[in-house]
Amino acid sequence: MGMEQHLNPNQRRALEGERFHVVVIGGGINGVAIARECARAGRRTLLLEQHDFAAGTTSRSTRIIHGGLRYLEHGGIGQVRESLRERRSLLARYSHLVNPMQFLLALDGKSRRSALAVRTGLWLYRRMGGASLGVDRRTEHDKLERLLDAGRHFSIFSFEDAQCEFPERLVAEWLVEAVAAGAEARNHTQVKQVEIRNGRATGVRVRDLISGKEWRIEATWIINATGPWADGLCQSSDMRHAAPMVGGVRGSHIVLPRFAGAPDAAVYTEAVDGRPIFVIPWNEQLLVGTTEVPDRDDPGKAMPSSDEIDYLLRSLQQLFPRVKVGRNDIHYTFAGVRPLPFAPNKTPGAVSRKHYLHDHAVEGAAQMISVIGGKLTTAGSLARECAAKLGIQSSSATVALASEDSVDSLLERWITEISGTGSLSPGAARAIAEWHGKDSLAVARIARSVAEMRYRLCPHTEHVVAEAAYALLAEHAVTLGDILLRRVPVALGSCWSEDCSREAAARIAAVSGWDHQRTRVEVEAFEIERAGFLRKPG
Ligand SMILES: Cc1cc2nc3c(=O)[nH]c(=O)nc-3n(C[C@H](O)[C@H](O)[C@H](O)COP(=O)(O)OP(=O)(O)OC[C@H]3O[C@@H](n4cnc5c(N)ncnc54)[C@H](O)[C@@H]3O)c2cc1C
């Protein structure tokens, strides 16, 4: 299969002196979407990511694909309409990764939101969202009512939104689509500086963090899609700015086991201080978040403070007083920094969640654009908007949703085909279908090649070694962390331990040619990365 060749970082082609029409810096959901849009329009495109695709804010979000009910409170009708259109498109095109979900808005008598205002807002939200996404409403409503504090008088309102449990996988698919359209993509490659000459951004100086090599690359257009790192990149490029573009706001989550009787719906409620928070079934666990804390430190090192963890726990306990949960029950916590537009005079909750594109021509760096803000949900429309700035007109085709029945029966047939092609159990075939969608047969063909490819990555998961091999061959995974945290994100599961890391690494090594030394180094680096991202509360 030539796998060893793909694993050897020194084989990565030198980029010195190459010229691209578009260089996109930052491989989060926005950067990948922009690279895909430009490549599809036939522009020579290079995507550069200092760590791994989706390793930044994108994998540290609450993972909801939503129209933004909350934005209606601030009059953001246009933003809600755009988000709902994108939600619909994601549900239709990536139905294996983006699923409709029932949300229950639970407000007690002390809420500052009146029932009438909420009903009106929800009516408008449903009208704007169009046809129902088809979630079952009543059972979950009753289940939640039984769990809530009987001493407080709650009103419960039901509405529909969607969840993308693994935006890491969505990014991996978009990356494959971008590369198939002709884009070149490099992770573990950091842009040290944007070069500016005669009032124009002309290229970038980059360092391949694996080989240590440095290159100069020329570009007609440079897109700074580095999310919360956007100002840092400008500073290291000596660009003059009157004010920062980003006002970073940290959001933290805690991940707990699902307790008996927990609703299958997401609960949207008010925290102990009246701020909105979510309690969401996620990855067979419960995800509770988030917070809003101004954060100007390195976004790669964002982590929840002890106060934020207490705040989220207290809010959960206040909502479900009969459920006994404490710090020791937390599987792990994680945090990300929202790259919100800099707005020093506003509270974090009041800052607009609408993205904007900053043209650096005003600071003497024409042909460079910074992407500020945005959401997972609207990455597609943001990419089209950004491409339009470069003179690229892309289509935003509207999509019709297939009926539930046809999707279900298609899925069953698809699973049978994957299972047959890869000599895989139905469980493994389903796991592959859920994470790899249309690329599942390519994974199944790898699984068929040798028995070792059909082994589970660890005993607790249905996911198999062939998915890791596919990540290395086709999805630009380089390190064990790229594989187990983002392409085949089994390490986000509830029972993942260091033993699982060692076992998975040994199984991947057996098919990929990693020697003993490389495997040991990979496991060590992976455990450091996992502990830095998925933190156990102290
Ligand atoms: C707590 C929280 C909860 C959220 N919840 C939701 C939600 O439920 N739904 C929703 O739609 N949105 C949500 N969002 C928003 C959403 O996650 C972000 O808007 C989105 O992920 C931003 O993507 P991005 O590509 O702009 O940034 P990022 O994902 O941060 O990507 C930027 C990338 O640039 C790279 N980079 C930085 N500097 C360099 C350099 N010099 N060279 C090369 N690469 C570099 C970084 O490594 C990083 O990978 C949430 C955000 C947070 C923080």
The ligand as an ORCA input file, in Angstrom:
! r2SCAN-3c Opt
* xyz 0 1
  C     -16.504     27.246     23.903
  C     -16.980     27.372     22.489
  C     -18.188     26.816     22.131
  C     -18.631     26.931     20.802
  N     -19.777     26.308     20.455
  C     -20.215     26.367     19.179
  C     -21.370     25.652     18.790
  O     -21.970     24.923     19.581
  N     -21.784     25.786     17.511
  C     -21.124     26.561     16.612
  O     -21.579     26.641     15.460
  N     -19.996     27.227     16.950
  C     -19.530     27.134     18.204
  N     -18.382     27.784     18.569
  C     -17.689     28.606     17.587
  C     -16.802     27.773     16.692
  O     -16.200     26.718     17.380
  C     -15.723     28.652     16.091
  O     -16.283     29.800     15.544
  C     -14.969     27.945     14.994
  O     -14.503     26.689     15.421
  C     -13.812     28.812     14.557
  O     -13.101     28.114     13.590
  P     -11.801     28.743     12.970
  O     -11.418     27.855     11.849
  O     -12.015     30.165     12.680
  O     -10.736     28.712     14.171
  P      -9.888     27.510     14.771
  O     -10.643     26.246     14.812
  O      -9.312     27.985     16.056
  O      -8.729     27.319     13.705
  C      -7.638     28.217     13.605
  C      -6.398     27.376     13.357
  O      -5.313     28.221     13.023
  C      -4.143     27.569     13.437
  N      -3.047     28.553     13.493
  C      -2.903     29.564     14.364
  N      -1.783     30.258     14.099
  C      -1.189     29.662     13.027
  C       0.004     29.910     12.305
  N       0.837     30.925     12.621
  N       0.317     29.097     11.263
  C      -0.508     28.059     10.919
  N      -1.645     27.788     11.601
  C      -1.989     28.581     12.636
  C      -4.520     27.010     14.796
  O      -3.668     25.953     15.184
  C      -5.958     26.570     14.561
  O      -6.072     25.192     14.265
  C     -17.877     27.650     19.863
  C     -16.645     28.192     20.241
  C     -16.185     28.027     21.533
  C     -14.852     28.559     21.914
*
